[in-house]
Amino acid sequence: PMFYITFDKDEEGTYKDKRTDFYTQLVRKGFFFTPFHHAYISYRHTQADLDLALAAINESLAFLKDRYH
């Protein structure tokens, strides 16, 4: 499976800041997903790996919610 996390464009251009902040938070949590390409899940990823990645994504989205709302 492949997934891609992006943000809706807005007139103010804050979507670029959100994108930068989101992917920076993921890197700080030990995950590198490129903001300009799909991410991949492979057979070698364990359920624990997926749970950690999902937690990092949720925490990064919560960071954006606090920062931009």
C-alpha positions in Angstrom: 0.0 0.0 0.0 1.0 3.6 -0.7 -0.2 6.7 1.0 0.3 10.4 0.6 -0.4 13.0 3.2 -1.1 16.5 1.9 -2.9 19.7 2.9 -5.5 21.6 1.0 -4.3 24.8 -0.7 -5.5 28.0 0.7 -5.2 31.6 -0.5 -2.9 32.6 2.4 -0.5 29.8 1.5 -0.4 28.4 5.0 -0.7 24.9 3.6 3.0 25.1 2.9 3.8 26.0 6.5 1.5 23.2 7.7 3.2 20.7 5.4 6.7 21.8 6.6 5.6 21.7 10.2 3.9 18.3 9.9 6.8 16.6 8.2 9.3 18.2 10.5 7.4 16.8 13.5 7.5 13.3 11.9 11.3 13.6 11.5 11.6 14.6 15.1 9.7 11.5 16.1 12.0 9.3 14.0 10.0 8.9 10.8 11.0 10.2 7.4 8.1 10.5 5.0 8.8 12.8 2.0 6.3 15.6 1.6 6.4 15.3 -2.2 6.0 11.5 -2.7 4.0 8.6 -1.6 5.0 6.6 1.5 5.0 2.8 1.4 4.0 0.0 3.7 5.8 -3.3 3.1 5.5 -6.8 4.3 8.5 -6.3 6.6 6.7 -3.7 8.6 5.3 -5.2 11.8 2.1 -4.2 13.5 4.2 -2.4 16.1 6.0 -0.4 13.4 2.6 0.6 12.0 1.3 1.5 15.4 4.4 3.7 16.1 4.0 5.4 12.7 0.3 6.1 13.2 1.0 7.5 16.7 3.6 9.8 15.2 1.2 10.9 12.5 -1.6 11.6 15.0 0.8 13.6 17.3 2.0 15.6 14.3 -1.5 16.4 13.3 -2.4 17.4 16.9 0.6 19.8 16.8 -0.8 21.4 13.6 -4.2 21.7 15.2 -2.8 23.5 18.2 -0.6 25.7 16.1 -3.0 26.7 13.3 -6.4 26.7 15.0 
